[in-house]
Amino acid sequence: MNDATKVSCKLCNKSFNIGSKSEIENHMIIDHQLDYYRYYEYSKVSERSYCTNCGAPLVKMTPWSSNLVHLCSKCSDAQSRRSEVIISINEWFEYLTNSHFGRIWILNDQYRDWIVDFDLKNKVDPFIKTFIQKKIDKLNLFDLSFEEGSPKVLSPSNRSSILITESRFNIQKSELALIEGRYYEFTTGKSQFRLYLPEVDQSNLSHYKSYDVMNLSGTSQVKKLRVNQVGVLKLYEFVTGIYSIFRLEKDGVQVMATELSDYELSYVKMFIFSNKHLMRFLKLTLISLVKSSSIVYDRVFFLNRFNYDEASSNPVLLLGWTLPDLVLSPTSSNVSITLL
């Protein structure tokens, strides 16, 4: 029987007392990266998925796909649920890497605010594709805006007001090649950037557990991550207790991502998401991190909180582009990873 005093989140089924708006708002921002207004819009247009066996509502992996859901916790075993999460990661990366427009939505929060239908692959992408009349730059894509005075809504009813213009980015295909097996080099404006991969550790790995970034009792100050098909990566640590996958240089000087302008940071993100080799590397890295996690707060790919093995003693994984993206403060029970 439904409790008339409770309301449940349509994304994860968490229950709240009716009227506890501040608690719900906090949940939406931290767990689902949606403000209260956007969640209200989501709840109007997005349908829940239900278990075909028992009829229970299923938990979404991301607000931005109608297809990716967790298996029913009542009708499936833990191993099957974990396996399904890995399948979803592979499917989502396939979309982000190989679809026409997927990366432009995930990387741009303003564009997502203009979307009225939250199913990117099946609703938003086909709509945008219908009225792109000229050939677009498949690497840099395009910029979106609206006729002055018109509503900022990406929907068929507002089609005549939507403006698609040449992208402000200028990534070159030649820049996507890995140099010396270590870094990528690209230019934007008057600045030259280098994006360094983590070093692959070739040393004796018999004591890997003490270095494992996902082992909360590990004793080593240097943190590493074993990634299938890649090797053992030596992670960067620019801020104590926060570990980074990439290292960035601007005009020959190492920089923190927080030192970049908004445009520069957006450019770096677009460069990474436009590079299929980097996206494959990040997919494998994410899978390795997730497999050692209980819960994941992902502010990069899924833009959502999702479970991998919630009942386990594994740490909570906080994943973001930069330090300000991490939704919770670092504690002894979580691991904080940034891309930059």
N, C-alpha and C positions, 0 to 999 in steps of 0.2 A: 504494500500500500504506500502511495506517495505521501510524504510529509508536507502538509500545506504551508508549514513555516520555513521550508527550505527551498533553495533554488540551486541547481547544479550547473557547472560550467559545461558548455557544449563541446569544448575541446578535450577536457580531461576528466569530466564527471565529478570533480571535487565539489562538495556541498558547502553552501553558505547559508546563514540565516538571512531571510528576506529583510531588506533594509540595511544590511551591513555594507553600504556602498564603498566605503574606504577600504575595507578588507578585500572586496572584489576587485577594486581598481588596482590595488597593490599586487594581487594575484595575477591579473591580466598583464601588467607591465613586466613583472619578474618572470613569470612562467611562459607567457605567450607573446611578449613584445607587442602588445596591442593596448592602446589606451581604452578607456571605458566607452567612448563614442564609437571607436572602430570595432570593438567587440559587439556593441549593440547592432552595428551594421552587419557584422558577420552572422550574428544570431538570426537576423531576418532573412538572409539569402542562402545560408549554408545548411544543408540537411545532415543530420547525424547518420552514421553507419551503425548497423545493428548486427549482433551475432546471429548467424543463420540457424544456430542450434538452440540457444536459450532466449534470444531476443534482447539481451542486454546491450546497452549502447557501448560502442567501441571508442577507444581513446585515439585521437588524431596524433600523427607524428609531427605534423606541421599545419598551421592554419591555411596554408597556401596550396594545398592539394586535397582533392576529395578522395583520392585512391589510397593514400598511405595511412594505414591505421595499425595499431597494435592488435594482436590476437586477443580473443576474449580470455580474461584471467580465470574465469570459471571453467571454461571448456577446453583449455589447452595447458600443456605442461610447460615448465619454465624453460626447458631447452628449446622447445618449438617457438616460444615467444622471443627468446634471444636470437634464434636463427632468422625470424621474420624481421627483426630490427635491422640485421645486416643486409637482408634482401632489400629493405626499404632504402637503406643508405645507397646501395648500388643503383637502384632505380632513380633516386633523386639526383644523384650525380650524373647519371645518363641524361636526365632532362637538362640539368644546368649546363652540362658540357656540350651537348649536341643539338639542343633545340635552337630555334631561331632567336628567341628573345628571353629565355629563362633568366640569364644572368643580370639583365638590365633591371628586372623587378626586384630580385633579391638584394642587389647592391644599392638600390636607391629608395630610401624610405619615403621620400616625397612622392615618387611615382606610385608606390604602394598605397599611399594615402588617397590617391585619386581613383584607385580601383574599387569598383562596387561589387564585383563578383570575385570571390577569393580563390577560385579554381584557375590557377595560372595556365596550366597546360591545356585544359579542355575548354575554357571559356575566354580568358583574356587573350592568349596568343592567337587563336583563330580570328578573333574580332580585329585585332591590330593588323593582322596579315591581310584582311579583306580590303583595306583602303590604303595600303602602301602602293602607290601607283608607279613609282620609279624604283630602279634598282638601288638597294641600300648597301652600305659598306658592311659586309658580313662580320668583319673583325671589330670595328668600333661602333657599329649599329647606328643609333640616331639619338637626337634630343627631342623631348616632348614638351609642349607648352600649349597654351590656349589663346583663342582670340580675346582681345581685351574686353573685360566686362562680362565674359561668359563664365558659366560655372566650371570649376575644375573637376570634371568627372569623366573618367574613361568608360563610356558606355555608348551603345548604339544610338540612344536618344540624343546624345550630345556630339554626334559624329562630325557635324559641320564646323564645330568650334575647335576641334583638336588639330594642332599644328605639329607636323613631323619635319624636323630640320636636320641638317648635317651635324654629326656628333662633334662635341667640343674636344673629344679625344683624337689622338693621331698615332695610335699604336701601329708599328710597321711589322709586316710578316717576318722580315729578317731578324727582328728583335726577339722573336720567340725561341731562337736557338740557344741551347745551353752552351756556355763558354767554359772551356777547360774542365768540364764536368763539375763546375763549382757555382757559377752565378749566371744571372741574366742581366743584360745591360740595355737600358732604354732612355730616351730623352723626351722631356716635356718642357715646353718653354725654353729657357736658357740653361736648364739644369739637366745634368746627366745622373741617372740613378743606376745602382747595382743592387740586385736582390740576390743574396747569398743563401744557398741551401745549407742545411745543417751538415756537419761533417759526419761521414759514415765511419764508425769506429771499427778498426781492423784488429784491435788487440784481443788478448785472451778474455773470453766472456764468461769464464767460470764463476765469476762473482757478480754477474749481471744484476741479480736481485737487489744488491745493496745500492746500485746506481739507478734502478728502475724508477722513473718519475711517478709511476702510479703506485709504488710501494710506500705507504705512509711511514713505515718503520725503517726505510732505507737510511743508511748511515752516511753515505757519501754526499759531499756538497755538489759534485758534478752529477747532473741528471741525464739519463739516456732513455731512449724508447726503441724497443724492438719492433720493426715494421716488416711484415711479411712482404717478400719480393723486393725489398729495398735494403735491409740490414739494420744494424743498431745505430740510431742517430744520437749524436751528442747535441743536446738542446742548448740554446742560448739562455742566459739569465742576465737581463739588463736591470731588473728590479728584484730585490731579494724575495725569493719565494714565488716569483712569477716566471714561468718558463716560456720561451718563444721559439717558434719553428724557423722563422727566417731572420736574417740580419739585413739591414738596409743601409746603403751609403748614398749620400747626395753630394755630388761634386767631390768625390774622394774622401769625404768625412762621414764617419758612422753617425747616424741620426736615429732618434726615437721617432716612432710614428706620430706621437703627440706633438712633435716639433714641426710637422708638415702643415701646410695650408689645407683647407678643406678640399680644394681642387686637387692638390698633389696627392692627398690620401685617396681620394676617389679614383684618381688615375692609376695608382698602384693597385688598388683593389680590382679595377677593370682589367689591368694587365694580367693579374694572376688568374682571374676567372676566364680570360680569353685564351689562355695557354693550356691546351689539352694535356700536355705532359705534366704541368704543374697540378692540374686538377686531378689527374690520376694519382700523382704522388700524395696529394691531400686526402683523397678518398681512402687510400691505403693507410695513411697516418691516422685519420679519424677512426677507421675500423679498429685499429690497434688500441687507440685510447678508449673507445667505447667498450671493447671487450674486457677491459680492466675496471670498468665503472659500474656504479649502481644506478645513478641518475645523471643525466646530462643536461646542462643548461647551455644551449647552443645559440650564440648570437651571430653566427657566420653563415651557416648553410640552411638549417631547418627553421631558424628563428623561433625556437620553441624549446620547452622543457620536455624531455622524453625519458622513459625508463628503459634500462637494459636488464638489470638484475637487481631490482629494488630491495629484495629481501637479503641480499648478500652484504658482507662487510666491506665490499669494495668502496673506494672513495667516490664522492660526488665530483663530477668533472665540470669545471667552469671554462667555457671556450668562447673567446672573443677575438675581434680583430686587434684591438688595442686594450690597454689597461682600463680605460673608462667603460669598456663594454662588459666587463665582468660584473654579473648581476648581484653577486654576493661577496662579502669580504672573505679573504683567505682565512681558513681555519685549519685545525689539525685533522679535520675529516673531509677536506676537499682538496682538489688539485687544480691550480689555475694555469691555463695555457692560452697564450695569444699567438696569432699568426705573425704579427709584426712587433 
